């Protein structure tokens, strides 16, 4: 097996295909690190401007260093939430000053892996069996005392090492580049999360390599393998994730943002008119806050059902599981954003009695600072990440098992 693996590694190192693919991948990953590094610094500078003073009842979260690897919803989580007597007002967030990002989405590390490295893994696996048969080398290889399982495992190991080792070296160099900035600090917990993100990424790369080898074992020509794999790749990476969101919206009725805003205005107008006629105005403002909270809770419950259904449909494609796992581990996923919103609501409720104090008292009052603690890894795993990682491993085993079953019956002539 190791002889075949070494042969694959040597063959890759001497091929122009390997050289071109690796160079392009290295350029893309380094470009991604540089752009995300600049984007993070600009958002960090923005945070220094908008972070609240002691007399402001504002909750705002500093940008997450792991967002350089998986930006996810970190920009949305970086918005400032102002607590007022009528509810929570969402203000501007931490955004990059480069308007070009509005036209060209920031290619973070996760996006490069999801789109580019998955295609690269397929290119490494699409001709492993079919092209060997066309050249006649597969027959010679099997004429030696090596079983088909040994040949298949050797090819998989050799190509996986050819992909993973350069990839990990580039990521470590990019990480070292980011750490040159003294304003960027990674805690021990974040380093553990980063190691887990890289592990999930390796599972993801291995999955597409196994898929490429599988298609190579069921086709007799490398050209046919390429066409079939491109179709599957488009379906897995682009079609199924977007189709799942559309289907979920048809099944779950969630109020529009404009409709929610209209209901808030109706509550505000009703209570203000009543407050004009009533001396106890604080009670009406409390009613506005309670009604808005009930309105928000109803919206969140419906939206959470939409998200759960959408995620379950999207998980038909392992690409979606990869995205969910990486964003949750980085602390920039859907679950983390929902947890942040609950923390903001809890903060608003804790200081609401102080917001009702007379204006003269509020001017000199100092509100407690908003503190947010990211979810523990145990909770992240329990909330779906462990399932997503297991789902990726399952597809790896499935594709390789199917490859072996097809290769056992493969006609090498």
N, C-alpha and C positions, 0 to 999 in steps of 0.2 A: 504493500500500500504506500509506504513512504517513498519507494522508488518511483512509483507513478506520480506521487505528489511532487517530488523534486523535479521530475520531468516536466510537469505542468508549470511549475514556477520558472524553470529555466526557459521553457518555450515562451512564456509570457514576457520574461525580461528581454528576450531577443527579438520580440515582434514589434513592428511599428504600431500595430493596433493598441498594444498595451502602453507604449510610450505616449502616444497621442492622447489616449483616454486619461491616463494618470496626470499628464501635464495640464489638460483642460480642467480636470477635477480639482487639482491643487490650486489653479488660478481662481476657480469659482469659490472655493472654500475660503481662500485668503481674502478675496474681494468681499465675501460675505462678512468675515470677521472685521474688516476695516470699516465697512459701511455701518454695521451694527455698533461698532465701537464709537464711531462719530455720532450716530443717532442716540446712543445711551448718554454720551457726554452732554449733548444738547438738551436732552430731557432732564438730566441731572441739574444743569444750570437753570432750567425752567422751574424745577422743583424748589431750588433755593430762593426763587423770586416769589412763588405763590404759597410757600409754606406759611401757615397761619401764625400770627402773633398771639400772645397769651390772652388778649382781650377779644379774640375772635373765636366763635364757635364753629370751627371748620375742621372737617376730617379730610386729610389728604395723605396718600401713601407714597413713599419714596420709590423711585424706579428700582426694579429688581435686577441685580447683575446677571442673573440667569436668563433674562429676556434677550441678551445678546445671542444666546443659543436658540431660544424659542420665544419669540416676541409674544405670540398668542394674543391675549387680551390685556397685556400689561399697560398699554396706552389708555385703554378704557378704565382700568383700575387706578390709574394715576390721576383721574379727574378729582377735583376738590368738591366735597359735599358740605354745603353750608346748612347748619341747623337753624331754623327760624320758627316763629310761633305758629306758622301755617304749614309746617312740614319741612322736608329736605329739598334744598335747591341744588341742582347739579350745575357746577360752573365749568369753565375751561380746564383742560387737563394739561399734562406734560407732553408737548408735541415737538417734533423736530422742526427747526427753523427752515429746513430745506423743503421748499414747495414741490420740488421734483418728485418727492416721495408720494405725493398725491396722485401722480400719473403712473409711476412705476413703484409697485409695492416693494417694501424693503425685503431683499432676499436673505432672510435669516438662515441660520445653520439648518434648522429643521426643514425649511423649504428646499434647500439644496439637496438634502438627503432624500426627502420624499419624492422629488421629481427626477433629479439628475442621477443620484447614486442608484436608485432603483433601475433606471434605464441602463446604467453602466453594468450593474450586476447581470442584467438580462443579456447584454452583449458578451459578457464573459461566458455565459452558460449556453447560449443558443446553438452553438456548433460543436459542443463537446463530444457528442456521439455521432450525429449525422455527418459531420465533416470528416471525422475519423473513418467512417465507413466509406465515404466517397474517395478518400485517399488510399484506402486499403490497409491503413495502419491498425485499424481496430481488429482485423482478422489476425494480424501478426501478434498483436498484444495478447489476444485470447489464446493463441497457440502456445503460450508459455504457461507454466503451472500457476496461474493466477485466476481466481474465480471472478465471475462477473461482479459480485458484490465488492470484491477488493478493488477492481478497476473503477467502479462507480464511486466508492468512498475516496479512493486516491485522487480522482479527478476533482471531486468536490472539495476536499481538504486543500489541494494545491491551489485551486482558483480562489478559494475563500481567503487563504493566507496572502495571496497576491493582491487581493483587494483590501483586506482589513489592515494589514501592516502599514502600507503607505497612508491609508486614511487616518489611522491613529496617530502616526507621526505628524501629519499635517495639523490635526486637531490640537495636539500638544504644543506645537510651535505657535499656533494661533492663540492658545490659552496663555502661553508665556508672553506673547506680544501684548495681550490685554492687561496682564498683571504688571506691566511696566508703569501703568498709571497708578499713582499712589492713592487717588480718590476712589478707586474701585477695589472693594474688599470682598472676598469670598469667605464666608464662615465655614466651619467644619461641616455643618449640616448641608450647606450648599455644595461643598465639594463631594459629599456622599451622593447628593442628588445628581450632580454632573456625571459621576461614575455610573450611576444607574441609567442616565440618559444615553451614555455611550454604549452600555450593554444592550439596551433596547434597540439602539441603532444597528448594532452588529446582528441582532436577531432579524431585523428588517432587511438588511443587505443579504443575509444568508437565505431568507425566504425567497427573494427574487432570483438568487443564484440557483436555488433548488427548482424554482419554476422554470427557469431557462433550460436546465438539464432535463426536466420532465418533458418539455415540448420537443427537445432534441431527440429524446428516446422514442417518441411516437411519430416522428417524421423521418423520411428517408433522405431529404435534401435540406441543406442549411438555409437555402433561400426560402423554403416553405416555413421553416422555423421562425425566421425573422418576421414574416408577414403575420403569422399566428400570434407571436409574442407582442408585437406592436398593438394589435387589436386588444389583446388581454390587458396590456399595460394601460392603454387609454381608458378602458372600462374600469379598471381597479383604481387608478389614480384620479381620474377626473369625473367620469360619468356617475358611478355609484354613489360617491359622497354627496354630490349635488342633487342627485335624484332622491336620495333619502330625505333631504331637507324639504323638497317640494312635496313629497308624499305625506310627510308628517304635518305640514301646514294644512293639507286638505282634510286631515283626520281630527285635528285639535283646533278649536276656535279660540284664538287669542285676540283680545281687543287691540286695536291699533294705538300707536303712541298719541296720535292726534285726538282719538276718542277719549283716551285716558286724561289728556290735558283738558279737554272740554268738561269732563265730569269734575275735575278739580276746580275749574273756574266756577261751575255751578254751585259747588259746596261753599266756595269762598264768598260769592255774591249773596247766597242765602243767609249765611251766618253774619256777614257784615251788616246786612239790612236789619237783622234781628238785634244785633249789638247796638245799633243806633238808638233803638227804642228801649234797650235794657241797660241798666247801670252796671250790671255784673258782666263786663266785657271779657274778662279772663275766661269765664266759663264757655263763651262762644268760641274763643280762640282755641281752647282745649278741645271743643267739639270739632273744629276744623282739623286739628291735628289727628284726632281719633278717626274721623271719617276718611281722611287721606291715608292713614295707615291701613285701615280696612280695605280701601280701594287698592292700595299697593299690594297687600297680602293676597287679595283675590287674583290680581294680575300675575304675581309671582307664582302662585300655585298653578295657574293655567300655563304660564310660560315654562315652568319646570316640567310639566307633563309633556309639553311640546319638545323640550330638549331631550328628555329621556327616550321618547319614541324615536326622535330623529337619530340619536346616537345608536339605538338598537338596530335601526334599519341600516345605518351607515356601516355598522360593524360587519355587514356581509362582506365588505372589502377590508382586508387586514390593514390597508393603508390608513383607514380611519382609526383603527385601534392604535396604530403607531402614533398618529397625531394626538389622540386623547392621552395616551400614556406619557408622551414627552412633555406636553403642555402642563399636565397635572404634576409631574415630577418637578418641572421648572417653577411651579407656582404661578403660572400664567394661563391656566385652563378655566373652563366653565365652572367647575366646582369651586375653585379658589375665588373667582369673582362673586359667586353667590354667597360664599362665606364672608367676603368683605362687605357686601351689602347688608347682611345680617348684623355684622359688627357696627356698621354705621347707624343702623336703626336703633340698636341697643345704646349706642353713644348718645343719639338724639333723645331717646327716652330718659336717659340718666340726667341730662342737663335741662330738660324741658321746664321743670319748675323754676329754674333760674332765668330762663328766657322770658317767663311771664312776669318777672319782677319789674317794678317801675323803671322808666327810661333813665331816670337820674341814677338809679342803683346799677343798671346794666353798664353804664359808661365806665365805671371804675372796677367792674367785676372781672376777675380772671377765671376763665373756664379751664377745666382739666384738659390736658393734651390728649389727643386721640392716639391710642396705641393699638396696633394690630399685630397679631402673631399668626404667621402662616401655619397652615394645618400641618400636623405631625405626619411623618411618613407612614405610620401605621394607619392613620385615618385615610390618607391618600390611597393606600393599597386597598383598604376596605371599601372605598367608594368607587372602585371600578378599575383602578390601575393594575391590580393583580390579575383581574380577568383579561384586560387588554394584553398584558404581557403573556399570559397563558395562551391567549388566542393566537398570538404571533408564533409561539412555540408549536402550537398544534398545527398551524399551516405549514411550518417548516417540516415537521414530521410527516404530515400528509403528502406534501409534494415529493419528498425524498422517497417515501414508501411507494408511491405511485411510479416514480422513476425506476425503482428497483424492479417492480412488478413488470413494467413495460420492457426493461432492459433484459430481463431473464428470457423473454420471448422474442427479443430483437434478432432479426436476420442480418448477420454481419456480411453477407455476400453482396 
